[in-house]
Amino acid sequence: IVGLLQYVLNSIRITPGQGLKDIANKLQEFLPLATDIAGCVVTDRGKVIAEERLQRLQILSEMLDSELNP
């Protein structure tokens, strides 16, 4: 999930004119992979952290979608 944030931030720097809709789309595209990544965590503590971060990512995606599509 940290990788996604780095990717989004890097893409903003590389393409400064990129709109929020493009970022929202990239986030939506990444969510299935993020879910798979969170499901592959082995340790109990890691599972808790991965689930928390996945939930935050989903909330961020939902908030962004609600802002862009009122």
Secondary structure, DSSP 8 states (H G I E B T S, - for coil): -HHHHHHHHHHHHHSTT--HHHHHHHHHHHHHHHHHHHHT--SHHHHHHHHHHHHHHHHHHHHHHHHH--
